[in-house]
Amino acid sequence: MPDNSTRAASRVEDHTAAVQFRIHSIPTPSSQPYICVQGPDQNLWFCESGCSKIGRLDLNDNSFSEFTIPEDGAMPIGITPGADGNMWFCAKRANKIGRITMRGEITLFDVPTPNAGPDGTLLGPDGNVWFSETEAGRIGRVTPHGKIMEFSAGITPGSRPLSIACRDDLLWFSEAAGNCVASITPEGIVTEYPIPSNDSQPRAMVAHPDGSIWFVETSANALGRIDRAGRITEHPVTTLNSSLRGVCVAPDGDLWFTANAANKIGRMRPDGTMVGEYSIPVPSAGARCISPWPDGRLLFTAFDAGFIGEVIPQ
């Protein structure tokens, strides 16, 4: 672990900008939306973990489409665009990787390891979709044709890999119970980087244009940053015990994050300066994932309240 990994002091800008919220209620009750991301059709795709559906929101007319996974209790969580023009998702309880076309046709592929708990997923630099196996402590890879390979060497047992990000030719993943972030090559070589704060519970990760990887530290109440040299800096957020869950990079380079317990959406500069924290106008929304939109809006999932929210910077 590099000696110069640090926990920075909080800095807050004097001119906190306002934001506008919009709420889009998902048609199915108890849908429990989790990960959301822009698809190749320029719509927002998301997992409905509470009802075994994949959802799609057309932001041109604010209409929803929902597609039922052909297995009850599948619990879809992570979803990402693939190189084949389809969306790929993790069905955690079903122990499967799913593929859904733009027409809503779903195909499921079995994960070889039983009860692996596939969770986070991302398109890799090799054209395959990579995913975490939270319960098995592995990282998986699926080809566009559905062939799956799993990697476990070098991953601390019981570390619970979760989110995945991509930088250069490496995949990066968080180890929620291992207090590490780690990289994996397309060949499966793993390098782990311990986080300075104890039991920080890293979750969502995102690559920044400056070459760093940012991640939330749910228990340490901070955003973490790891640079290309492997140095980790931790930037605390203002509201205590926020239970950070999601993070993304906006088109201007700022970091936006969800604060689940605080019921807020936050914004931070790449230097760690807090810009603001904004209260979600629905109580106990349960904000999870947050995703950037090309026009500057941010979209987030409200797991507990069952809606897709928009954050519009003013």
Salt bridges, closest charged atoms under 4 A:
GLU13 OE1 - HIS15 NE2 3.18
GLU13 OE2 - ARG269 NE 2.78
GLU71 OE1 - LYS96 NZ 3.99
GLU105 OE1 - ARG103 NH2 2.92
ASP110 OD1 - LYS96 NZ 2.29
ASP119 OD2 - LYS92 NZ 2.71
GLU135 OE1 - ARG160 NH1 3.02
GLU150 OE1 - ARG138 NH1 3.86
ASP168 OD1 - ARG228 NH2 2.96
ASP210 OD1 - HIS208 ND1 3.22
ASP210 OD2 - ARG225 NH2 3.31
ASP227 OD2 - ARG231 NE 2.84
GLU234 OE2 - ARG7 NH1 3.79
ASP252 OD2 - ARG267 NH2 2.89
ASP254 OD2 - ARG267 NE 2.87
ASP254 OD2 - ARG269 NH1 2.26
ASP295 OD2 - ARG297 NE 2.89
GLU310 OE1 - ARG22 NH1 3.77
GLU310 OE2 - HIS24 NE2 2.61
GLU310 OE1 - ARG297 NH1 2.94
